[in-house]
Amino acid sequence: MAKKKTTATSESAKDPLDGVPKPEETPKAPARKPRAKADAPKAAKPRGRKATEASAAPSDELPAPPPRRPTPAPAVWFGIPELADGVNIDEFYALVHCTCWDPHRLLGCHAAVVGDQPGLVVRAWHPDAETVEVIPDGEKQGLLLKKLGVPGVFGLFIPGRTFPFRYKLRYTFRHAPEWVTPDPYNFLPSLGDLDIYLHGEGNHLHAYRKFGAQYREMNGVWGVAFCLWAPNARRVSVIGEFNHWDGRLHPMRSMGSSGVWELFVPGAMPGMGYKFEILTQDHNLRYKADPYAFAFDLRPSTHSKVHDQTSYEWKDAKYMARLEERRYLEEPMAVYEVHLGSWMRVPEEGNRWLNYRELAERLAPHCKRYGFTHIELLPVAEHPFDGSWGYQVTGYYAPTSRFGTPDDFKYFVDYMHQHGLGVIVDWVPAHFPRDDFALRWFDGTPLYEHADPRRGEHKDWGTLIFDYGRPEVKNFLLSNALYWLDMFHVDGLRVDAVASMLYLDYSRQPGEWLPNKYGGRENLEAIAFLRQLNEVVHGQYPGRFTVAEESTAFPGVSRPTYMGGLGFTFKWNMGWMNDTLRYFAKDPIFRKYHQNDLTFALVYQFTENFMLPFSHDEVVHGKGSMIGKMPGDRWQKFANLRLLYSYLYAHPGKKLLFMGSEFGQNAEWHYDRSLDWHEAGDPLHGGVESCLATLGWLYRDHREFWIFDNDPIGFRWIDFNDHESSVLAFVRQGPEGHTVCVFNFTPIPRFGYRIGMPAGGKYKEVFNSDAHEYGGGGVGNYGQVWTQDIPLHGNRFSAHVNIPPLGAVFLKHEG
């Protein structure tokens, strides 16, 4: 699959409080303990030291923090009751200088005893506030907080108050309106110890329910619980429309050695943009989109957006109830592959895209016409560059904003399900782009990617490779896979570029890769990840499926993990696709020398559960369109294309066609313009449409074409030896009967061609690719053939069959 390169730009900034006096020492975040690694030893992640992209393996531990000034013995430090619970005033300077990693210790509401009197201390911080009042819930009168001598820090000891104490803060400013808000530092963490434990071991499979921006209610207050993993950050703040993008106002709480940061922001609402401001160990600021963001602003903006995941009401209950009972290996599956941005546009409105809802209402009847069972979407996860076609993802949890909101995409899937169509999405866990607002060097260190470029870079695509051995990274990807199945009801995941994940030397020269711990070229961590992926998908979501785009001879890609396989439901048969297109591209006069290109795939057909793809990759980058690959004059080109589709639908394996193939578009596909729908009005183009529609429904209505796709009993050769005539004949067998499929790959009609038949009697001609209605010449068998008791091709019976030029006939046995 072709990938496009995106541009990475560095984001750093100066300390916004350079003019504020600093204490001699600033508290630092506690050191993170390095995690043990599975499989091969590799370069350690740079943690806690100044790290550059060239650094290979700095120490895993942060330098020991400098000793703090000892907390004074008296309960009231320097006579300030608001510091009565033992905080050190230097900790407030860390807050002022934006290096505080535990703001909840300083701010919010705390129990305290001043003298002999118990009560509560409330402290608040805003660098621009003139005054701050605390307004207890249910009370009209506010209590004015005192300035504590540290710029922007206010506090008040309130005797006699006890927990729970709920209140709002009223801030006043010299040149701005007042701001009244519940105190974000008066809430407990939004995730618990079990969440942190499961995330740390890589098994928080539904992490999207806790991480990211969760719109929720806490203590009767609606807001957004932000949660982020950034283990090597000195400080993390959430910035957004709710705080004027000011990183000083909402520093987050470090959840200890887990590397997780958390904060509940009252009043933050769905639709608001946000990012994370991360202070790295080398004191640079990085502004990062949320890895778990559920929505994004339209590119070129890179802001994440708050989204309420519960706002859509599904209407596909009947479809979903039947989903768990699906047995895809024994069902028809014909997939229509679509790039949403170029399927159809609106030229009268500036050539704009159709949105998700418009696409659903047009695509569903289009797919039904051709008998497609599923629609497969090129990646819909958020991506910054249109020319990557979606394969360089920066928002793994967000449907792209190009075509609408996440709820609009849910409507798309819902609409397809209500019309009996399954939805497959392309999923890209093999690599991610270098855009600096996204995952790259997320907390100032190579966090999601391998530190060593021999393991961490895809030079061909200009992208970075996930560190599959790191539990939190694996958790991010596993949770993301389940997210699309759970929150968007998608039927299946087509996993992109699996071959590049399986081999450490993929597209690398000697010396450019590191072997695994056994000295081999297999990526053991990626293999373990793929196996776990398929186990959790099939285990937690029965009736869903996974498809591997895998182009090598790696064994057992679609075999269960308990048999040593990778566990995918299906594997794309790239070998069949390449051999078949290579054969059809040849002038028919030379095809007799290459008949093995058509027959070789049956040698290994039943070693995997195959899907036969004529995908987007075959109609880009100078490869030409499907009709453009066909040799001969115009009539022969279209006859060849109808013959190709006939061979596809008769051959064992599930089917996949890329958009535009259904009417034989002349031009090569381009991501930035619509398909040439006007061509469908031409008789030959329209003939391809009619032929494909007939094939699609014939395939679905006759069980022999799919019931034994993965079992040798469903297929038997009649004759593959007549290479001089370039004729092939085989049988597709089902429980209720069989169909004989005969193909003529030359422009010479074969009249009275004798073929062995598995049974005697009448055979009905149920399909002829040369029919007049498809633009053909009408050579056929007048609807039927009768067998004779003349043995041939290992069969007791045989029959004379008229085979059209560059044509196919399907003969259904009727007894």
Secondary structure in CASP SS format (residue, H / E / C, confidence):
PFRMAT SS
TARGET T0000
AUTHOR 0000-0000-0000
METHOD secondary structure of the structure
MODEL  1
M C 1.00
A C 1.00
K C 1.00
K C 1.00
K C 1.00
T C 1.00
T C 1.00
A C 1.00
T C 1.00
S C 1.00
E C 1.00
S C 1.00
A C 1.00
K C 1.00
D C 1.00
P C 1.00
L C 1.00
D C 1.00
G C 1.00
V C 1.00
P C 1.00
K C 1.00
P C 1.00
E C 1.00
E C 1.00
T C 1.00
P C 1.00
K C 1.00
A C 1.00
P C 1.00
A C 1.00
R C 1.00
K C 1.00
P C 1.00
R C 1.00
A C 1.00
K C 1.00
A C 1.00
D C 1.00
A C 1.00
P C 1.00
K C 1.00
A C 1.00
A C 1.00
K C 1.00
P C 1.00
R C 1.00
G C 1.00
R C 1.00
K C 1.00
A C 1.00
T C 1.00
E C 1.00
A C 1.00
S C 1.00
A C 1.00
A C 1.00
P C 1.00
S C 1.00
D C 1.00
E C 1.00
L C 1.00
P C 1.00
A C 1.00
P C 1.00
P C 1.00
P C 1.00
R C 1.00
R C 1.00
P C 1.00
T C 1.00
P C 1.00
A C 1.00
P C 1.00
A C 1.00
V C 1.00
W E 1.00
F C 1.00
G C 1.00
I E 1.00
P H 1.00
E H 1.00
L H 1.00
A C 1.00
D C 1.00
G C 1.00
V C 1.00
N C 1.00
I H 1.00
D H 1.00
E H 1.00
F H 1.00
Y H 1.00
A H 1.00
L H 1.00
V H 1.00
H C 1.00
C C 1.00
T C 1.00
C C 1.00
W C 1.00
D C 1.00
P H 1.00
H H 1.00
R H 1.00
L H 1.00
L C 1.00
G E 1.00
C E 1.00
H E 1.00
A E 1.00
A E 1.00
V E 1.00
V E 1.00
G C 1.00
D C 1.00
Q E 1.00
P E 1.00
G E 1.00
L E 1.00
V E 1.00
V E 1.00
R E 1.00
A E 1.00
W E 1.00
H C 1.00
P C 1.00
D C 1.00
A C 1.00
E C 1.00
T E 1.00
V E 1.00
E E 1.00
V E 1.00
I E 1.00
P E 1.00
D C 1.00
G C 1.00
E C 1.00
K C 1.00
Q C 1.00
G C 1.00
L E 1.00
L E 1.00
L C 1.00
K E 1.00
K E 1.00
L C 1.00
G C 1.00
V C 1.00
P C 1.00
G C 1.00
V E 1.00
F E 1.00
G E 1.00
L E 1.00
F E 1.00
I E 1.00
P E 1.00
G C 1.00
R C 1.00
T C 1.00
F C 1.00
P C 1.00
F C 1.00
R C 1.00
Y E 1.00
K E 1.00
L E 1.00
R E 1.00
Y E 1.00
T E 1.00
F C 1.00
R C 1.00
H C 1.00
A C 1.00
P C 1.00
E C 1.00
W E 1.00
V E 1.00
T E 1.00
P E 1.00
D C 1.00
P H 1.00
Y H 1.00
N H 1.00
F C 1.00
L C 1.00
P C 1.00
S C 1.00
L C 1.00
G C 1.00
D H 1.00
L H 1.00
D H 1.00
I H 1.00
Y H 1.00
L H 1.00
H H 1.00
G H 1.00
E H 1.00
G C 1.00
N C 1.00
H C 1.00
L C 1.00
H C 1.00
A H 1.00
Y H 1.00
R H 1.00
K C 1.00
F C 1.00
G E 1.00
A E 1.00
Q E 1.00
Y E 1.00
R E 1.00
E E 1.00
M E 1.00
N C 1.00
G C 1.00
V E 1.00
W E 1.00
G E 1.00
V E 1.00
A E 1.00
F E 1.00
C E 1.00
L E 1.00
W E 1.00
A C 1.00
P C 1.00
N C 1.00
A C 1.00
R C 1.00
R E 1.00
V E 1.00
S E 1.00
V E 1.00
I E 1.00
G E 1.00
E C 1.00
F C 1.00
N C 1.00
H C 1.00
W C 1.00
D C 1.00
G C 1.00
R C 1.00
L C 1.00
H C 1.00
P E 1.00
M C 1.00
R E 1.00
S E 1.00
M C 1.00
G H 1.00
S H 1.00
S H 1.00
G C 1.00
V E 1.00
W E 1.00
E E 1.00
L E 1.00
F E 1.00
V E 1.00
P E 1.00
G C 1.00
A C 1.00
M C 1.00
P C 1.00
G C 1.00
M C 1.00
G E 1.00
Y E 1.00
K E 1.00
F E 1.00
E E 1.00
I E 1.00
L E 1.00
T C 1.00
Q C 1.00
D C 1.00
H C 1.00
N C 1.00
L E 1.00
R E 1.00
Y E 1.00
K E 1.00
A C 1.00
D C 1.00
P C 1.00
Y C 1.00
A C 1.00
F C 1.00
A E 1.00
F E 1.00
D C 1.00
L C 1.00
R C 1.00
P C 1.00
S C 1.00
T C 1.00
H C 1.00
S E 1.00
K E 1.00
V C 1.00
H C 1.00
D C 1.00
Q C 1.00
T C 1.00
S C 1.00
Y C 1.00
E C 1.00
W C 1.00
K C 1.00
D C 1.00
A H 1.00
K H 1.00
Y H 1.00
M H 1.00
A H 1.00
R H 1.00
L H 1.00
E C 1.00
E C 1.00
R C 1.00
R C 1.00
Y H 1.00
L H 1.00
E H 1.00
E C 1.00
P C 1.00
M C 1.00
A E 1.00
V E 1.00
Y E 1.00
E E 1.00
V E 1.00
H C 1.00
L H 1.00
G H 1.00
S H 1.00
W H 1.00
M C 1.00
R E 1.00
V E 1.00
P H 1.00
E H 1.00
E H 1.00
G C 1.00
N C 1.00
R E 1.00
W E 1.00
L C 1.00
N C 1.00
Y H 1.00
R H 1.00
E H 1.00
L H 1.00
A H 1.00
E H 1.00
R H 1.00
L H 1.00
A H 1.00
P H 1.00
H H 1.00
C H 1.00
K H 1.00
R H 1.00
Y C 1.00
G C 1.00
F C 1.00
T C 1.00
H E 1.00
I E 1.00
E E 1.00
L E 1.00
L C 1.00
P C 1.00
V C 1.00
A E 1.00
E E 1.00
H C 1.00
P C 1.00
F C 1.00
D H 1.00
G H 1.00
S H 1.00
W C 1.00
G C 1.00
Y C 1.00
Q C 1.00
V C 1.00
T C 1.00
G E 1.00
Y E 1.00
Y E 1.00
A E 1.00
P E 1.00
T C 1.00
S H 1.00
R H 1.00
F H 1.00
G C 1.00
T C 1.00
P H 1.00
D H 1.00
D H 1.00
F H 1.00
K H 1.00
Y H 1.00
F H 1.00
V H 1.00
D H 1.00
Y H 1.00
M H 1.00
H H 1.00
Q H 1.00
H C 1.00
G C 1.00
L C 1.00
G E 1.00
V E 1.00
I E 1.00
V E 1.00
D E 1.00
W E 1.00
V C 1.00
P C 1.00
A C 1.00
H C 1.00
F E 1.00
P C 1.00
R C 1.00
D C 1.00
D C 1.00
F C 1.00
A C 1.00
L C 1.00
R C 1.00
W C 1.00
F C 1.00
D C 1.00
G C 1.00
T C 1.00
P C 1.00
L C 1.00
Y C 1.00
E E 1.00
H C 1.00
A C 1.00
D C 1.00
P H 1.00
R H 1.00
R H 1.00
G H 1.00
E E 1.00
H E 1.00
K C 1.00
D C 1.00
W C 1.00
G C 1.00
T E 1.00
L E 1.00
I C 1.00
F E 1.00
D C 1.00
Y C 1.00
G C 1.00
R C 1.00
P H 1.00
E H 1.00
V H 1.00
K H 1.00
N H 1.00
F H 1.00
L H 1.00
L H 1.00
S H 1.00
N H 1.00
A H 1.00
L H 1.00
Y H 1.00
W H 1.00
L H 1.00
D H 1.00
M H 1.00
F C 1.00
H C 1.00
V C 1.00
D C 1.00
G E 1.00
L E 1.00
R E 1.00
V E 1.00
D C 1.00
A C 1.00
V H 1.00
A H 1.00
S H 1.00
M H 1.00
L H 1.00
Y E 1.00
L C 1.00
D C 1.00
Y C 1.00
S C 1.00
R C 1.00
Q C 1.00
P C 1.00
G C 1.00
E C 1.00
W C 1.00
L C 1.00
P C 1.00
N C 1.00
K C 1.00
Y C 1.00
G C 1.00
G C 1.00
R C 1.00
E E 1.00
N C 1.00
L H 1.00
E H 1.00
A H 1.00
I H 1.00
A H 1.00
F H 1.00
L H 1.00
R H 1.00
Q H 1.00
L H 1.00
N H 1.00
E H 1.00
V H 1.00
V H 1.00
H H 1.00
G H 1.00
Q H 1.00
Y C 1.00
P C 1.00
G C 1.00
R C 1.00
F E 1.00
T E 1.00
V E 1.00
A E 1.00
E C 1.00
E C 1.00
S C 1.00
T C 1.00
A C 1.00
F C 1.00
P C 1.00
G C 1.00
V C 1.00
S C 1.00
R C 1.00
P C 1.00
T H 1.00
Y H 1.00
M H 1.00
G C 1.00
G C 1.00
L C 1.00
G C 1.00
F C 1.00
T C 1.00
F E 1.00
K E 1.00
W E 1.00
N C 1.00
M H 1.00
G H 1.00
W H 1.00
M H 1.00
N H 1.00
D H 1.00
T H 1.00
L H 1.00
R H 1.00
Y H 1.00
F H 1.00
A C 1.00
K C 1.00
D C 1.00
P H 1.00
I H 1.00
F H 1.00
R H 1.00
K H 1.00
Y H 1.00
H C 1.00
Q C 1.00
N H 1.00
D H 1.00
L H 1.00
T H 1.00
F C 1.00
A H 1.00
L H 1.00
V H 1.00
Y H 1.00
Q H 1.00
F H 1.00
T H 1.00
E C 1.00
N C 1.00
F E 1.00
M E 1.00
L E 1.00
P E 1.00
F E 1.00
S C 1.00
H H 1.00
D H 1.00
E H 1.00
V H 1.00
V C 1.00
H C 1.00
G C 1.00
K C 1.00
G C 1.00
S C 1.00
M H 1.00
I H 1.00
G H 1.00
K H 1.00
M C 1.00
P C 1.00
G C 1.00
D C 1.00
R H 1.00
W H 1.00
Q H 1.00
K H 1.00
F H 1.00
A H 1.00
N H 1.00
L H 1.00
R H 1.00
L H 1.00
L H 1.00
Y H 1.00
S H 1.00
Y H 1.00
L H 1.00
Y H 1.00
A H 1.00
H C 1.00
P C 1.00
G C 1.00
K E 1.00
K E 1.00
L E 1.00
L E 1.00
F E 1.00
M C 1.00
G C 1.00
S H 1.00
E H 1.00
F H 1.00
G C 1.00
Q C 1.00
N C 1.00
A C 1.00
E C 1.00
W C 1.00
H C 1.00
Y C 1.00
D C 1.00
R C 1.00
S C 1.00
L C 1.00
D C 1.00
W H 1.00
H H 1.00
E H 1.00
A H 1.00
G H 1.00
D C 1.00
P H 1.00
L H 1.00
H H 1.00
G H 1.00
G H 1.00
V H 1.00
E H 1.00
S H 1.00
C H 1.00
L H 1.00
A H 1.00
T H 1.00
L H 1.00
G H 1.00
W H 1.00
L H 1.00
Y H 1.00
R H 1.00
D H 1.00
H C 1.00
R H 1.00
E H 1.00
F H 1.00
W C 1.00
I C 1.00
F C 1.00
D C 1.00
N C 1.00
D C 1.00
P H 1.00
I H 1.00
G H 1.00
F E 1.00
R E 1.00
W E 1.00
I E 1.00
D E 1.00
F C 1.00
N C 1.00
D C 1.00
H C 1.00
E C 1.00
S C 1.00
S C 1.00
V E 1.00
L E 1.00
A E 1.00
F E 1.00
V E 1.00
R E 1.00
Q E 1.00
G E 1.00
P C 1.00
E C 1.00
G E 1.00
H E 1.00
T E 1.00
V E 1.00
C E 1.00
V E 1.00
F E 1.00
N E 1.00
F C 1.00
T C 1.00
P C 1.00
I C 1.00
P C 1.00
R E 1.00
F E 1.00
G E 1.00
Y E 1.00
R E 1.00
I E 1.00
G E 1.00
M E 1.00
P C 1.00
A C 1.00
G C 1.00
G C 1.00
K E 1.00
Y E 1.00
K E 1.00
E E 1.00
V E 1.00
F E 1.00
N E 1.00
S C 1.00
D C 1.00
A C 1.00
H H 1.00
E H 1.00
Y H 1.00
G C 1.00
G C 1.00
G C 1.00
G C 1.00
V C 1.00
G C 1.00
N C 1.00
Y C 1.00
G C 1.00
Q E 1.00
V E 1.00
W E 1.00
T C 1.00
Q E 1.00
D C 1.00
I C 1.00
P C 1.00
L E 1.00
H C 1.00
G C 1.00
N E 1.00
R C 1.00
F E 1.00
S E 1.00
A E 1.00
H E 1.00
V E 1.00
N E 1.00
I E 1.00
P C 1.00
P C 1.00
L C 1.00
G E 1.00
A E 1.00
V E 1.00
F E 1.00
L E 1.00
K E 1.00
H E 1.00
E C 1.00
G C 1.00
END
